C-alpha cells in the first residue's frame, strides 16, 4: 500500500468515525425507509409506463386486425366483380397488416413478460418494506429506551454534558458571589474609615473631625465623673500639701485586678 493509499484510508477512517458519532439511528432508519419507498414508487411508475405502452400496442393491433378484415372483404368484392387485380392488391395489404400484427404480438408478449417480472419485484419489495418498517420501529424504540437510560445514568453519575455545564455554572456563580461579598465588605470598610464619602451623607471632613472631638470630650467627661465617684479627683487640680494617707487595701485578687485596670486607664489617658 502506497503513501497516498494509506493517507486516503486514514482519512476515510476518520471521516467514518465522525459520521458514526454524529449519526442518529432514528434519522438513518427513517431515511433508509423513505429510500425504499421511493424505489417502490419508481417500480410502480415503471409498471404503469410499461402497461401504458402495452395498451398502445394492443390498440394498434386491434386497428390492424380491423384493416385485415376490411382488406379481406375488399378482395372478395373484387373477385365477385372479376377484378383480380384489385383483389390481389387487397390481399397484399392484408398480408402486410398481418405481418405487422405478428410483430406487435411479439412486442406485446415481451412487454407482458417484463410487466409480470416488475409486478413480482414490486410485490417482493413491498413485502420487504413492510418488514423493514416493523424492524425500524422496533429498533427506534430500543434506541430511544437505551438513550433515555444512558441520559438518566449520566445525570445520576454527574458525567453528562448538562451536569458538567451545571457544575461550571454553580462554580462561576460562587466565584462571582464571593467577589461581590468581598467588594461589599471593602466598600463598607472604606466608608467607615472615611476614605469614601457616602453619597447619602452631607458631612465633610470638618464635620467628621468635630464629631471625633465631641466623642473624645464625652469620653473625658465620663472619665472625670468616674474618677470623682472613686475619689481620685481631676488630674488638672494642684497637688495637696497634706501628707499622703496610706489606705489599706484588701489583698484579694479582685481588688488587685481593679487597681491594675485603673492604672492601665491612666497610662492610656497620659
VEXPASE-992925 format. One line per 3 residues: number of its first residue (from 1); their letters; for each residue x, y, z of C-alpha. Coordinates in Angstrom, 3 decimals, always signed. Layout:
<rs>
NUM> a> X/Y/Z ~ ...
</rs>
This chain:
<rs>
1> xxx> +0.000/+0.000/+0.000 ~ +1.473/+3.344/-1.083 ~ +1.632/+6.543/+0.900
4> xxx> -1.348/+8.065/-0.901 ~ -3.386/+4.911/-0.380 ~ -2.583/+4.818/+3.340
7> xxx> -3.395/+8.533/+3.691 ~ -6.701/+8.008/+1.895 ~ -7.515/+5.052/+4.135
10> xxx> -6.743/+7.049/+7.294 ~ -8.837/+9.963/+6.043 ~ -11.802/+7.728/+5.262
13> xxx> -11.495/+6.087/+8.675 ~ -11.566/+9.439/+10.456 ~ -14.491/+10.675/+8.380
16> xxx> -16.409/+7.477/+9.051 ~ -15.654/+7.812/+12.762 ~ -17.006/+11.358/+12.805
19> xxx> -20.093/+10.320/+10.879 ~ -20.712/+7.413/+13.228 ~ -20.537/+9.701/+16.246
22> xxx> -22.829/+12.271/+14.643 ~ -25.224/+9.716/+13.168 ~ -28.677/+9.425/+14.690
25> xxx> -30.048/+5.881/+14.248 ~ -33.604/+7.197/+14.168 ~ -32.832/+9.503/+11.271
28> xxx> -30.803/+6.813/+9.493 ~ -33.623/+4.256/+9.751 ~ -36.239/+6.751/+8.617
31> xxx> -34.045/+7.810/+5.705 ~ -33.498/+4.200/+4.610 ~ -37.218/+3.525/+4.860
34> xxx> -38.012/+6.565/+2.724 ~ -35.432/+5.458/+0.148 ~ -37.077/+2.037/-0.100
37> xxx> -40.460/+3.654/-0.525 ~ -39.070/+5.886/-3.268 ~ -37.721/+2.808/-5.042
40> xxx> -41.136/+1.188/-4.736 ~ -42.769/+4.230/-6.275 ~ -40.277/+4.143/-9.137
43> xxx> -41.105/+0.484/-9.775 ~ -44.809/+1.282/-9.768 ~ -44.274/+4.138/-12.212
46> xxx> -42.231/+1.786/-14.414 ~ -45.043/-0.772/-14.369 ~ -47.578/+1.938/-15.196
49> xxx> -45.468/+3.214/-18.112 ~ -44.932/-0.328/-19.375 ~ -48.606/-1.123/-19.145
52> xxx> -49.447/+2.083/-20.988 ~ -47.056/+1.155/-23.790 ~ -48.509/-2.333/-23.967
55> xxx> -52.031/-0.928/-24.193 ~ -50.981/+1.322/-27.059 ~ -49.624/-1.673/-28.956
58> xxx> -52.800/-3.607/-28.268 ~ -54.888/-0.711/-29.636 ~ -52.671/-0.590/-32.709
61> xxx> -53.041/-4.337/-33.110 ~ -56.843/-4.107/-32.984 ~ -56.792/-1.440/-35.674
64> xxx> -54.600/-3.644/-37.873 ~ -56.956/-6.567/-37.321 ~ -59.827/-4.360/-38.414
67> xxx> -57.843/-3.441/-41.539 ~ -57.207/-7.122/-42.230 ~ -60.953/-7.785/-42.133
70> xxx> -61.525/-4.786/-44.363 ~ -58.949/-5.914/-46.931 ~ -60.401/-9.385/-46.862
73> xxx> -63.869/-8.007/-47.721 ~ -62.351/-5.845/-50.449 ~ -60.672/-8.879/-52.006
76> xxx> -63.978/-10.819/-52.032 ~ -65.801/-7.918/-53.620 ~ -63.124/-7.561/-56.281
79> xxx> -63.317/-11.291/-57.128 ~ -67.096/-11.061/-57.377 ~ -66.612/-8.237/-59.895
82> xxx> -63.914/-10.145/-61.736 ~ -61.321/-7.650/-60.718 ~ -58.452/-9.893/-59.853
85> xxx> -56.024/-7.027/-59.914 ~ -57.923/-5.215/-57.159 ~ -58.342/-8.435/-55.235
88> xxx> -54.599/-9.009/-55.468 ~ -53.839/-5.505/-54.066 ~ -56.303/-6.004/-51.234
91> xxx> -54.729/-9.334/-50.339 ~ -51.236/-7.794/-50.433 ~ -52.321/-5.096/-47.961
94> xxx> -53.938/-7.764/-45.863 ~ -50.647/-9.650/-45.784 ~ -48.712/-6.527/-44.704
97> xxx> -51.155/-5.859/-41.901 ~ -50.920/-9.442/-40.716 ~ -47.117/-9.226/-40.627
100> xxx> -47.389/-6.050/-38.568 ~ -49.843/-7.799/-36.256 ~ -47.338/-10.606/-35.698
103> xxx> -44.622/-8.108/-34.798 ~ -46.954/-6.303/-32.421 ~ -47.955/-9.554/-30.793
106> xxx> -44.277/-10.353/-30.201 ~ -43.660/-6.916/-28.691 ~ -46.796/-7.158/-26.579
109> xxx> -45.686/-10.552/-25.285 ~ -42.262/-9.168/-24.361 ~ -43.845/-6.223/-22.586
112> xxx> -46.172/-8.575/-20.752 ~ -43.241/-10.677/-19.539 ~ -41.414/-7.551/-18.369
115> xxx> -44.551/-6.333/-16.687 ~ -45.023/-9.641/-14.866 ~ -41.414/-9.505/-13.651
118> xxx> -41.794/-5.945/-12.442 ~ -45.028/-6.764/-10.656 ~ -43.298/-9.690/-8.920
121> xxx> -40.393/-7.456/-7.908 ~ -42.815/-4.818/-6.736 ~ -44.613/-7.320/-4.526
124> xxx> -41.307/-8.580/-3.116 ~ -40.049/-5.055/-2.495 ~ -43.313/-4.070/-0.860
127> xxx> -43.113/-7.065/+1.484 ~ -39.544/-6.170/+2.388 ~ -40.553/-2.569/+3.031
130> xxx> -43.303/-3.680/+5.392 ~ -40.877/-5.988/+7.161 ~ -38.262/-3.233/+7.366
133> xxx> -40.846/-0.797/+8.723 ~ -41.641/-3.179/+11.577 ~ -37.965/-3.685/+12.352
136> xxx> -37.347/+0.044/+12.043 ~ -39.946/+0.918/+14.645 ~ -38.605/-1.795/+16.946
139> xxx> -35.022/-0.545/+16.586 ~ -36.088/+3.055/+17.131 ~ -37.916/+2.090/+20.305
142> xxx> -34.873/+0.178/+21.567 ~ -32.539/+3.052/+20.722 ~ -34.770/+5.648/+22.389
145> xxx> -35.030/+3.486/+25.502 ~ -31.253/+2.974/+25.590 ~ -30.644/+6.692/+25.044
148> xxx> -33.035/+7.628/+27.846 ~ -31.404/+5.100/+30.173 ~ -27.967/+6.441/+29.296
151> xxx> -29.028/+10.016/+29.975 ~ -30.513/+9.054/+33.332 ~ -27.310/+7.215/+34.253
154> xxx> -25.176/+10.177/+33.192 ~ -27.366/+12.546/+35.188 ~ -27.115/+10.336/+38.284
157> xxx> -23.343/+9.982/+37.991 ~ -22.853/+13.644/+37.043 ~ -20.779/+12.914/+33.942
160> xxx> -23.261/+14.157/+31.382 ~ -22.761/+17.347/+29.406 ~ -25.687/+19.026/+31.132
163> xxx> -24.365/+18.158/+34.574 ~ -20.907/+19.442/+33.645 ~ -22.414/+22.707/+32.436
166> xxx> -24.468/+22.924/+35.619 ~ -21.392/+22.350/+37.796 ~ -19.458/+25.023/+35.927
169> xxx> -22.386/+27.434/+36.293 ~ -22.502/+26.820/+40.044 ~ -18.739/+27.373/+40.340
172> xxx> -18.949/+30.625/+38.377 ~ -21.896/+31.775/+40.499 ~ -19.981/+31.019/+43.704
175> xxx> -16.916/+32.896/+42.459 ~ -18.968/+35.942/+41.472 ~ -20.846/+35.850/+44.794
178> xxx> -17.586/+35.722/+46.765 ~ -16.191/+38.602/+44.691 ~ -19.278/+40.699/+45.313
181> xxx> -19.230/+39.919/+49.050 ~ -15.545/+40.895/+49.286 ~ -16.211/+44.090/+47.333
184> xxx> -19.144/+44.979/+49.590 ~ -17.045/+44.448/+52.724 ~ -14.234/+46.546/+51.250
187> xxx> -16.606/+49.393/+50.396 ~ -18.099/+49.290/+53.900 ~ -14.624/+49.396/+55.431
190> xxx> -13.580/+52.335/+53.255 ~ -16.785/+54.176/+54.096 ~ -16.323/+53.604/+57.829
193> xxx> -12.733/+54.874/+57.739 ~ -13.826/+57.938/+55.805 ~ -11.792/+57.108/+52.729
196> xxx> -15.005/+57.269/+50.686 ~ -17.827/+59.663/+51.363 ~ -21.268/+58.160/+51.438
199> xxx> -23.399/+59.619/+48.622 ~ -26.301/+59.887/+51.102 ~ -24.281/+61.828/+53.700
202> xxx> -23.834/+65.628/+53.624 ~ -20.921/+65.613/+56.118 ~ -17.484/+66.783/+55.087
205> xxx> -14.059/+66.279/+56.718 ~ -14.579/+69.123/+59.216 ~ -17.868/+67.636/+60.406
208> xxx> -16.217/+64.269/+60.952 ~ -13.307/+65.837/+62.911 ~ -15.761/+67.753/+65.097
211> xxx> -17.634/+64.540/+65.779 ~ -14.371/+62.862/+66.790 ~ -13.548/+65.765/+69.141
214> xxx> -17.031/+65.611/+70.601 ~ -16.618/+61.913/+71.164 ~ -13.268/+62.457/+72.867
217> xxx> -14.804/+65.163/+75.059 ~ -17.639/+62.875/+76.089 ~ -15.145/+60.141/+76.961
220> xxx> -13.059/+62.577/+79.057 ~ -16.160/+63.829/+80.856 ~ -17.261/+60.326/+81.659
223> xxx> -13.750/+59.509/+82.893 ~ -13.705/+62.552/+85.205 ~ -17.098/+61.554/+86.558
226> xxx> -15.839/+58.075/+87.225 ~ -12.676/+59.393/+88.923 ~ -14.751/+61.718/+91.068
229> xxx> -17.035/+58.887/+92.127 ~ -13.979/+56.894/+93.148 ~ -12.368/+59.830/+94.952
232> xxx> -9.470/+60.189/+92.588 ~ -10.083/+63.777/+91.671 ~ -9.067/+65.540/+88.469
235> xxx> -5.548/+65.484/+87.127 ~ -5.815/+69.203/+86.446 ~ -6.183/+70.012/+90.214
238> xxx> -2.918/+71.031/+92.024 ~ -1.379/+68.528/+94.319 ~ -2.364/+68.888/+98.043
241> xxx> +0.282/+69.677/+100.682 ~ -1.198/+67.176/+103.064 ~ +0.684/+64.066/+103.730
244> xxx> -0.448/+61.089/+101.725 ~ -2.743/+58.831/+103.590 ~ -1.973/+55.206/+103.497
247> xxx> -5.010/+53.259/+102.529 ~ -5.126/+49.683/+103.447 ~ -6.175/+47.608/+100.514
250> xxx> -7.528/+44.180/+100.733 ~ -5.197/+41.546/+99.482 ~ -7.836/+39.882/+97.321
253> xxx> -7.170/+39.213/+93.692 ~ -10.307/+41.142/+92.653 ~ -9.061/+44.396/+94.163
256> xxx> -5.668/+43.950/+92.556 ~ -7.314/+43.458/+89.192 ~ -9.347/+46.643/+89.602
259> xxx> -6.251/+48.616/+90.536 ~ -4.364/+47.228/+87.568 ~ -7.159/+48.203/+85.165
262> xxx> -7.248/+51.711/+86.610 ~ -3.503/+52.079/+86.163 ~ -3.851/+50.994/+82.533
265> xxx> -6.555/+53.635/+82.029 ~ -4.263/+56.292/+83.478 ~ -1.434/+55.290/+81.199
268> xxx> -3.733/+55.398/+78.158 ~ -5.027/+58.838/+79.151 ~ -1.480/+60.200/+79.581
</rs>
